[in-house]
Amino acid sequence: RTCRCFGNFAGYNCGECRFGWTGPSCEQRKAPVVRKDIHSLSPAELQEFLDVLDRAKTTVHAEYVIATQHWLGLLGPNGTEPQFNNISIYDFFVWQHYYSVRDTLLGPGRPFKAIDFSHKGPAFITWHRYHLLSLERELQKLTGNENFAVPYWNFATGRTECDVCTDSLLGGGDPRDPSRISPRSRFARWGVVCDRYVLLVGYIFHFKNEIFLTIFFIIQALQGYDKPDGELDSSVSNLHNLVHLFLNGTSALSHSAANDPIFLVLHAFTDAIFEEWMRRSSENASLPDEMAPIGHNRHYNMVPFFPPVTNEEIYITSEQLGYSYAVELEGNKHAVNAYILGIIYLKKCKFYHYVLTHINPYHVLKNTPRLSSSN
């Protein structure tokens, strides 16, 4: 159970304001925090961002624990031992993403594999928007800085190197073992959670060269979503996010991707593209009331966020939610398509998002090792 909050109050105990509001009675509009390009941060801002990520990784969440058993067994074998674990603030963020894509357990030995609450449908944009907002608020609390904002990484620049994959930023690759992050990076100390699927599958994406990468993904983009009925070709599951695949390691699989701190800055840019699309389109009616995949309709709750929040509540401009972007996307109203990232594709009332790095097929990122399950 949870409290039902009135007005602009929010939280499991209605002790916080809804995103975009502030004040004792949550009746004042909050001045938007500004999400900047990570490369434009001052040295102090960058240090604050990196430091608070480390703190979030090691600070136990004050409000949430995670269940370690199916709900039928939550009280343990004798009914008196609750099956919950403490979890850090950042690992709770990882767990939420993992839970949204894991098999839905209908009961002991009854997994249902056909549901993805946060991908492969229109809720991709609202789910990840709320996910990032929730962590951003936790980081604001940790820093004591209500103006703190998660930066974004604009990777759609035509470069062929990952310019945030350095030890001074979010971690370079280990020259001795290309499957792991550099031991000189502060993030090399991070453990990987919610990666059971990685261990079972036992593979990480590897590609031979840039030409192969380009041809492979362009062909998939042309063929994977080209069915006459508008359905997604299930064999093209890795189209969800090309950049995740390029980063490799835990980033290459959706259930474990949030382990990598690059997840934050990557999805902040995804959200910036969506914000620009929303600003130029102003088509609220484009969020479907029905016929979307489970969890993706307008009035559906986004799993597993608690207290419940619907897609419609988050399908509003970023300034209404208390943040904005210091970014300009060039050109006319169609120029957003030049980035492809986060494009919303409407076909027979069904949405799918393509994620490539740039409209120019020769502008791609090289395969960059990241955190892997062996860390």
C-alpha positions as CSV (number, residue, x, y, z in Angstrom):
1,R,0.0,0.0,0.0
2,T,1.0,3.6,-0.4
3,C,-0.5,7.0,0.5
4,R,-2.6,8.7,-2.1
5,C,-1.2,12.2,-2.5
6,F,-3.2,15.3,-3.2
7,G,-2.2,18.5,-4.8
8,N,1.4,18.6,-5.9
9,F,2.6,16.3,-3.1
10,A,4.4,13.1,-4.0
11,G,6.4,10.2,-2.5
12,Y,5.5,7.0,-0.7
13,N,4.5,9.2,2.3
14,C,3.5,12.3,0.4
15,G,6.5,14.0,2.0
16,E,8.0,15.4,-1.2
17,C,6.8,17.6,-4.0
18,R,6.0,16.4,-7.5
19,F,8.8,17.0,-10.0
20,G,8.6,20.7,-11.1
21,W,7.2,22.0,-7.8
22,T,8.7,23.2,-4.5
23,G,7.8,25.1,-1.3
24,P,6.3,24.0,2.0
25,S,2.9,23.3,0.3
26,C,4.4,22.3,-3.1
27,E,2.6,25.3,-4.7
28,Q,5.5,27.1,-6.2
29,R,7.0,26.3,-9.6
30,K,10.5,25.1,-9.3
31,A,13.2,26.9,-11.3
32,P,14.4,24.3,-13.8
33,V,17.9,22.9,-13.2
34,V,20.0,22.9,-16.4
35,R,21.4,19.7,-17.8
36,K,24.6,20.6,-19.6
37,D,26.9,18.8,-22.0
38,I,29.4,16.9,-19.9
39,H,32.2,18.4,-21.8
40,S,31.1,21.9,-20.9
41,L,31.1,21.3,-17.1
42,S,33.5,23.4,-15.0
43,P,36.1,21.4,-13.2
44,A,34.1,21.8,-10.0
45,E,30.9,20.7,-11.6
46,L,32.5,17.6,-13.1
47,Q,34.1,16.7,-9.8
48,E,30.8,17.1,-8.1
49,F,29.1,14.8,-10.6
50,L,31.8,12.0,-10.5
51,D,32.0,12.2,-6.7
52,V,28.3,12.0,-6.1
53,L,28.1,8.9,-8.4
54,D,30.6,7.2,-6.2
55,R,28.7,8.2,-3.1
56,A,25.4,6.9,-4.6
57,K,27.1,3.6,-5.3
58,T,28.0,3.1,-1.7
59,T,25.2,4.9,0.2
60,V,22.4,2.6,1.4
61,H,19.0,3.9,0.2
62,A,17.1,5.3,3.1
63,E,13.7,4.5,1.8
64,Y,13.7,1.4,-0.4
65,V,14.8,-2.3,0.0
66,I,14.5,-5.0,-2.7
67,A,12.7,-8.3,-2.5
68,T,14.8,-11.3,-2.9
69,Q,11.9,-13.8,-3.3
70,H,8.7,-14.0,-5.3
71,W,5.8,-12.3,-3.4
72,L,4.4,-15.7,-2.3
73,G,7.6,-16.3,-0.4
74,L,8.3,-12.8,0.9
75,L,7.9,-13.8,4.6
76,G,10.4,-16.7,4.3
77,P,9.9,-20.4,4.9
78,N,8.4,-20.0,8.4
79,G,6.5,-16.8,7.7
80,T,8.4,-14.6,10.1
81,E,11.6,-13.7,8.1
82,P,11.0,-11.0,5.5
83,Q,13.1,-11.6,2.4
84,F,14.5,-8.2,1.6
85,N,17.9,-6.7,1.2
86,N,19.3,-3.2,1.6
87,I,20.5,-1.7,-1.6
88,S,22.6,1.4,-2.5
89,I,21.0,4.4,-4.1
90,Y,22.7,3.7,-7.5
91,D,22.2,0.0,-7.4
92,F,18.5,0.7,-6.7
93,F,18.5,2.7,-10.0
94,V,20.1,-0.4,-11.7
95,W,17.6,-2.7,-10.1
96,Q,14.7,-0.7,-11.4
97,H,15.9,-1.0,-15.0
98,Y,16.7,-4.7,-14.5
99,Y,13.2,-5.3,-13.1
100,S,11.5,-3.5,-16.0
101,V,12.9,-6.0,-18.6
102,R,13.2,-9.2,-16.6
103,D,10.7,-12.1,-17.0
104,T,7.4,-11.4,-15.3
105,L,6.9,-14.1,-12.6
106,L,3.2,-15.2,-12.6
107,G,4.1,-17.8,-9.9
108,P,6.7,-20.3,-8.9
109,G,8.1,-21.8,-12.1
110,R,5.8,-19.7,-14.3
111,P,7.9,-17.0,-16.0
112,F,6.3,-14.8,-18.7
113,K,8.9,-13.6,-21.1
114,A,6.9,-11.5,-23.5
115,I,6.8,-8.2,-21.5
116,D,9.2,-5.3,-21.6
117,F,7.9,-2.4,-19.6
118,S,10.6,0.1,-20.6
119,H,11.6,-0.7,-24.2
120,K,10.1,-1.6,-27.5
121,G,7.2,0.8,-27.2
122,P,6.2,4.4,-26.6
123,A,6.9,4.2,-22.8
124,F,10.6,3.9,-23.6
125,I,10.7,7.7,-23.5
126,T,8.5,8.3,-20.5
127,W,10.0,5.4,-18.5
128,H,13.6,6.4,-18.9
129,R,12.7,10.1,-18.3
130,Y,11.2,9.3,-14.9
131,H,14.0,6.8,-14.1
132,L,16.6,9.5,-14.7
133,L,14.6,12.2,-12.8
134,S,14.3,9.9,-9.8
135,L,18.0,9.3,-9.6
136,E,18.7,13.0,-10.2
137,R,16.6,13.9,-7.2
138,E,18.6,11.4,-5.0
139,L,21.8,12.9,-6.2
140,Q,20.6,16.4,-5.4
141,K,19.9,15.2,-1.8
142,L,23.4,13.6,-1.6
143,T,25.1,16.7,-2.8
144,G,22.9,19.1,-0.8
145,N,22.7,21.0,-4.1
146,E,19.1,21.4,-5.3
147,N,20.5,22.9,-8.6
148,F,22.5,19.8,-9.3
149,A,21.7,18.3,-12.7
150,V,22.8,15.1,-14.5
151,P,24.9,16.1,-17.6
152,Y,24.3,14.7,-21.1
153,W,26.7,13.2,-23.6
154,N,26.1,14.3,-27.2
155,F,27.6,11.3,-29.0
156,A,26.0,12.2,-32.3
157,T,28.8,14.3,-33.5
158,G,30.4,12.2,-36.2
159,R,33.5,11.3,-34.1
160,T,34.8,7.8,-34.3
161,E,36.0,7.6,-30.7
162,C,34.0,7.6,-27.4
163,D,35.1,10.9,-26.0
164,V,33.7,10.2,-22.5
165,C,35.5,6.9,-22.3
166,T,38.6,8.2,-20.5
167,D,39.8,7.7,-17.0
168,S,39.3,11.4,-16.2
169,L,35.6,11.0,-17.1
170,L,33.6,7.8,-17.2
171,G,36.4,5.3,-17.7
172,G,38.6,4.1,-20.5
173,G,39.4,0.6,-21.6
174,D,41.9,-1.7,-20.0
175,P,44.7,-2.2,-22.6
176,R,45.5,-5.6,-21.0
177,D,42.0,-7.0,-21.2
178,P,39.6,-5.4,-23.7
179,S,36.6,-6.9,-21.9
180,R,37.2,-4.7,-18.9
181,I,37.3,-1.1,-17.8
182,S,40.6,0.5,-17.1
183,P,41.9,-0.2,-13.5
184,R,42.9,3.5,-13.3
185,S,39.2,4.6,-13.5
186,R,37.4,5.2,-10.3
187,F,34.5,3.1,-11.8
188,A,36.7,0.0,-12.0
189,R,35.9,-0.5,-8.3
190,W,32.2,-0.7,-9.0
191,G,30.5,-4.1,-8.7
192,V,27.9,-5.2,-11.2
193,V,24.5,-6.1,-10.0
194,C,21.4,-7.7,-11.6
195,D,23.5,-9.4,-14.3
196,R,22.4,-13.0,-14.0
197,Y,21.3,-13.0,-17.6
198,V,24.8,-11.9,-18.6
199,L,26.2,-14.9,-16.8
200,L,23.8,-17.3,-18.4
201,V,24.1,-16.0,-21.9
202,G,27.9,-15.7,-21.7
203,Y,28.4,-13.4,-24.6
204,I,29.4,-9.8,-25.3
205,F,29.0,-8.1,-28.7
206,H,32.1,-7.9,-30.8
207,F,32.5,-6.4,-34.3
208,K,35.2,-6.7,-36.8
209,N,35.5,-3.2,-38.1
210,E,33.7,0.1,-38.8
211,I,32.6,-1.0,-42.3
212,F,31.0,-4.1,-40.9
213,L,29.4,-2.1,-38.1
214,T,27.9,0.4,-40.5
215,I,26.6,-2.2,-43.0
216,F,25.2,-4.4,-40.2
217,F,23.2,-1.8,-38.4
218,I,22.0,0.0,-41.6
219,I,20.7,-3.2,-43.0
220,Q,19.0,-4.0,-39.7
221,A,17.4,-0.6,-39.6
222,L,16.2,-1.0,-43.2
223,Q,14.9,-4.5,-42.7
224,G,14.1,-5.0,-39.1
225,Y,11.2,-2.6,-38.9
226,D,10.0,-3.1,-42.5
227,K,7.2,-5.6,-41.9
228,P,3.9,-4.6,-43.7
229,D,1.9,-4.7,-40.5
230,G,4.3,-2.4,-38.7
231,E,5.4,-5.0,-36.2
232,L,8.9,-5.2,-34.9
233,D,11.0,-8.1,-36.2
234,S,11.8,-10.1,-33.0
235,S,15.2,-11.1,-34.5
236,V,16.4,-7.5,-34.4
237,S,16.3,-7.2,-30.6
238,N,19.7,-5.4,-30.5
239,L,18.3,-2.4,-32.4
240,H,17.1,-0.9,-29.1
241,N,20.2,1.1,-28.6
242,L,23.1,1.0,-30.9
243,V,25.3,3.0,-28.6
244,H,24.8,0.5,-25.8
245,L,26.3,-2.1,-28.1
246,F,29.2,0.0,-29.1
247,L,30.1,0.5,-25.4
248,N,30.0,-3.2,-24.9
249,G,30.2,-5.0,-21.5
250,T,27.2,-4.6,-19.3
251,S,26.0,-1.7,-21.5
252,A,25.4,-4.2,-24.4
253,L,22.4,-5.9,-22.7
254,S,19.4,-3.9,-21.6
255,H,18.9,-5.5,-18.2
256,S,22.4,-4.8,-17.1
257,A,23.1,-1.5,-18.9
258,A,22.4,0.8,-16.0
259,N,25.4,-0.6,-14.2
260,D,27.6,1.5,-16.4
261,P,27.6,5.2,-15.4
262,I,27.6,6.2,-19.1
263,F,24.0,5.1,-19.0
264,L,23.1,8.4,-17.2
265,V,24.7,10.7,-19.7
266,L,23.6,8.7,-22.7
267,H,20.0,8.6,-21.6
268,A,20.1,12.3,-20.7
269,F,20.9,13.0,-24.4
270,T,18.1,10.6,-25.5
271,D,15.8,12.6,-23.3
272,A,17.1,15.9,-24.8
273,I,16.2,14.6,-28.3
274,F,12.7,13.6,-27.1
275,E,12.3,17.0,-25.5
276,E,13.2,18.7,-28.8
277,W,10.8,16.4,-30.7
278,M,8.0,17.2,-28.2
279,R,8.7,20.9,-28.4
280,R,8.5,20.9,-32.2
281,S,5.6,18.5,-32.5
282,S,3.3,19.4,-29.7
283,E,1.4,16.2,-30.4
284,N,0.2,14.9,-27.0
285,A,-2.4,12.8,-28.8
286,S,0.4,10.7,-30.2
287,L,0.8,8.8,-27.0
288,P,-1.6,5.9,-27.5
289,D,-4.6,5.2,-25.2
290,E,-4.6,1.5,-26.2
291,M,-3.1,-1.1,-28.4
292,A,0.5,-0.4,-27.3
293,P,2.6,-3.2,-25.7
294,I,1.8,-4.1,-22.1
295,G,2.7,-1.2,-19.9
296,H,3.1,1.3,-22.7
297,N,-0.4,2.8,-23.0
298,R,-1.0,6.4,-21.9
299,H,-2.7,5.6,-18.7
300,Y,-0.7,2.6,-17.7
301,N,1.6,2.7,-14.6
302,M,5.3,2.5,-15.3
303,V,6.7,-0.7,-13.7
304,P,8.3,-0.9,-11.1
305,F,8.1,2.7,-9.9
306,F,6.5,3.2,-6.5
307,P,4.3,5.0,-5.7
308,P,2.6,4.3,-9.1
309,V,3.1,6.9,-11.9
310,T,1.5,6.8,-15.3
311,N,3.1,7.5,-18.7
312,E,0.8,10.4,-19.2
313,E,2.0,12.1,-16.0
314,I,5.6,12.3,-17.5
315,Y,4.6,13.0,-21.1
316,I,5.0,16.7,-20.6
317,T,7.7,19.2,-21.3
318,S,10.9,19.0,-19.2
319,E,10.4,22.5,-17.7
320,Q,7.1,21.4,-16.2
321,L,9.1,18.6,-14.5
322,G,11.8,21.0,-13.2
323,Y,14.7,20.8,-15.6
324,S,15.8,22.0,-19.0
325,Y,18.7,21.4,-21.5
326,A,21.6,23.6,-22.5
327,V,21.5,22.2,-26.0
328,E,20.6,23.3,-29.5
329,L,19.8,20.9,-32.2
330,E,20.5,22.5,-35.6
331,G,18.2,23.1,-38.5
332,N,14.5,23.0,-39.2
333,K,11.8,20.9,-37.6
334,H,13.1,17.8,-39.5
335,A,16.7,18.2,-38.3
336,V,16.0,16.2,-35.2
337,N,15.8,13.2,-37.5
338,A,19.5,13.8,-38.3
339,Y,20.4,12.3,-35.0
340,I,17.9,9.3,-35.3
341,L,18.5,8.8,-31.5
342,G,15.2,8.5,-29.8
343,I,13.1,9.1,-32.9
344,I,9.5,8.2,-32.4
345,Y,8.2,6.2,-35.4
346,L,4.4,6.0,-35.7
347,K,3.1,3.2,-37.8
348,K,-0.5,1.9,-37.4
349,C,-0.7,3.5,-34.0
350,K,2.4,1.6,-32.7
351,F,5.6,3.3,-31.7
352,Y,9.2,2.1,-32.1
353,H,12.4,3.9,-31.6
354,Y,15.5,3.7,-33.7
355,V,18.8,4.3,-32.1
356,L,21.7,5.0,-34.3
357,T,24.4,7.6,-33.7
358,H,24.0,9.8,-36.8
359,I,22.3,9.9,-40.1
360,N,25.7,9.7,-41.8
361,P,26.3,5.9,-41.8
362,Y,30.1,6.4,-41.7
363,H,29.9,8.4,-38.5
364,V,29.9,5.7,-35.8
365,L,31.6,5.0,-32.6
366,K,34.2,2.3,-32.3
367,N,33.5,-0.7,-30.1
368,T,34.6,0.4,-26.6
369,P,35.0,-2.0,-23.7
370,R,33.0,-1.1,-20.6
371,L,32.1,-2.8,-17.3
372,S,31.6,-6.5,-17.8
373,S,30.2,-9.2,-15.6
374,S,33.7,-10.4,-14.8
375,N,34.4,-7.1,-12.9
